[in-house]
Amino acid sequence: MNTTTPYGDWLTITQAGRYLNVSVAFLRKRVRTRSVPFARIGSKSLRFRRIDLDNWMEVNSSVCPSGGLFATS
């Protein structure tokens, strides 16, 4: 993962999706199942810390036979 982003340490759900190269729907599902680290600001705003997303991807990824990584969640 890239160590810097133009967004800073806390990302919106759209920014987090771009950072991880996944859809917003994918992240929303992970939030509902509490399988991705996030913070809720007020009743609706979600924020994701870049370092937490990096760690989550490391833990939830496996090496595929072609040598790349793929998420297992």
KEVO-974633 format. One record per residue (C-alpha): residue number from 1; residue in three letters; x negated, y negated, z. Coordinates in Angstrom, 3 decimals. Layout:
<atom k="NUM" r="ala" X="X" Y="Y" Z="Z"/>
...
//
This chain:
<atom k="1" r="met" X="0.000" Y="0.000" Z="0.000"/>
<atom k="2" r="asn" X="-1.019" Y="-3.569" Z="-0.601"/>
<atom k="3" r="thr" X="-2.260" Y="-5.252" Z="2.593"/>
<atom k="4" r="thr" X="-0.841" Y="-8.685" Z="1.768"/>
<atom k="5" r="thr" X="2.483" Y="-9.842" Z="0.427"/>
<atom k="6" r="pro" X="3.667" Y="-13.269" Z="-0.634"/>
<atom k="7" r="tyr" X="6.537" Y="-12.846" Z="1.867"/>
<atom k="8" r="gly" X="4.619" Y="-12.806" Z="5.160"/>
<atom k="9" r="asp" X="5.000" Y="-10.179" Z="7.875"/>
<atom k="10" r="trp" X="8.830" Y="-10.038" Z="8.019"/>
<atom k="11" r="leu" X="10.769" Y="-9.140" Z="4.877"/>
<atom k="12" r="thr" X="14.426" Y="-9.347" Z="3.914"/>
<atom k="13" r="ile" X="16.035" Y="-6.167" Z="2.615"/>
<atom k="14" r="thr" X="15.546" Y="-7.341" Z="-0.985"/>
<atom k="15" r="gln" X="11.888" Y="-8.166" Z="-0.378"/>
<atom k="16" r="ala" X="11.354" Y="-4.850" Z="1.436"/>
<atom k="17" r="gly" X="12.893" Y="-2.994" Z="-1.501"/>
<atom k="18" r="arg" X="10.555" Y="-4.735" Z="-3.915"/>
<atom k="19" r="tyr" X="7.576" Y="-4.108" Z="-1.630"/>
<atom k="20" r="leu" X="8.348" Y="-0.375" Z="-1.427"/>
<atom k="21" r="asn" X="9.629" Y="-0.140" Z="-5.004"/>
<atom k="22" r="val" X="12.977" Y="1.272" Z="-3.858"/>
<atom k="23" r="ser" X="16.534" Y="0.030" Z="-4.218"/>
<atom k="24" r="val" X="18.401" Y="-2.018" Z="-1.646"/>
<atom k="25" r="ala" X="20.974" Y="0.797" Z="-1.518"/>
<atom k="26" r="phe" X="18.217" Y="3.260" Z="-0.563"/>
<atom k="27" r="leu" X="17.108" Y="0.991" Z="2.301"/>
<atom k="28" r="arg" X="20.689" Y="0.377" Z="3.472"/>
<atom k="29" r="lys" X="21.232" Y="4.141" Z="3.701"/>
<atom k="30" r="arg" X="18.015" Y="4.508" Z="5.724"/>
<atom k="31" r="val" X="19.163" Y="1.691" Z="8.039"/>
<atom k="32" r="arg" X="22.533" Y="3.419" Z="8.573"/>
<atom k="33" r="thr" X="20.776" Y="6.670" Z="9.508"/>
<atom k="34" r="arg" X="18.178" Y="4.765" Z="11.578"/>
<atom k="35" r="ser" X="15.361" Y="6.476" Z="9.674"/>
<atom k="36" r="val" X="13.496" Y="3.284" Z="8.714"/>
<atom k="37" r="pro" X="12.223" Y="0.699" Z="11.238"/>
<atom k="38" r="phe" X="14.136" Y="-2.590" Z="11.077"/>
<atom k="39" r="ala" X="15.280" Y="-5.530" Z="13.185"/>
<atom k="40" r="arg" X="18.745" Y="-7.034" Z="13.063"/>
<atom k="41" r="ile" X="19.059" Y="-10.809" Z="13.344"/>
<atom k="42" r="gly" X="22.553" Y="-11.727" Z="14.427"/>
<atom k="43" r="ser" X="25.229" Y="-9.338" Z="13.253"/>
<atom k="44" r="lys" X="24.228" Y="-8.911" Z="9.614"/>
<atom k="45" r="ser" X="20.709" Y="-10.053" Z="8.711"/>
<atom k="46" r="leu" X="18.152" Y="-7.260" Z="8.492"/>
<atom k="47" r="arg" X="14.402" Y="-7.771" Z="8.617"/>
<atom k="48" r="phe" X="11.604" Y="-5.292" Z="8.024"/>
<atom k="49" r="arg" X="8.029" Y="-5.738" Z="9.221"/>
<atom k="50" r="arg" X="5.502" Y="-4.925" Z="6.510"/>
<atom k="51" r="ile" X="3.198" Y="-2.929" Z="8.819"/>
<atom k="52" r="asp" X="6.156" Y="-0.822" Z="10.028"/>
<atom k="53" r="leu" X="7.151" Y="-0.073" Z="6.431"/>
<atom k="54" r="asp" X="3.571" Y="0.926" Z="5.594"/>
<atom k="55" r="asn" X="3.462" Y="3.299" Z="8.563"/>
<atom k="56" r="trp" X="6.912" Y="4.700" Z="7.746"/>
<atom k="57" r="met" X="5.854" Y="5.434" Z="4.159"/>
<atom k="58" r="glu" X="2.687" Y="7.181" Z="5.359"/>
<atom k="59" r="val" X="4.636" Y="9.425" Z="7.732"/>
<atom k="60" r="asn" X="7.475" Y="10.116" Z="5.281"/>
<atom k="61" r="ser" X="5.425" Y="10.768" Z="2.153"/>
<atom k="62" r="ser" X="3.874" Y="13.943" Z="0.794"/>
<atom k="63" r="val" X="1.417" Y="14.649" Z="-1.974"/>
<atom k="64" r="cys" X="3.182" Y="16.026" Z="-5.010"/>
<atom k="65" r="pro" X="1.550" Y="18.698" Z="-7.215"/>
<atom k="66" r="ser" X="0.535" Y="16.085" Z="-9.830"/>
<atom k="67" r="gly" X="-1.522" Y="14.263" Z="-7.194"/>
<atom k="68" r="gly" X="0.804" Y="11.308" Z="-6.557"/>
<atom k="69" r="leu" X="2.873" Y="10.511" Z="-3.486"/>
<atom k="70" r="phe" X="6.597" Y="10.897" Z="-3.132"/>
<atom k="71" r="ala" X="8.899" Y="10.053" Z="-0.235"/>
<atom k="72" r="thr" X="10.397" Y="12.982" Z="1.648"/>
<atom k="73" r="ser" X="13.225" Y="11.030" Z="3.321"/>
//
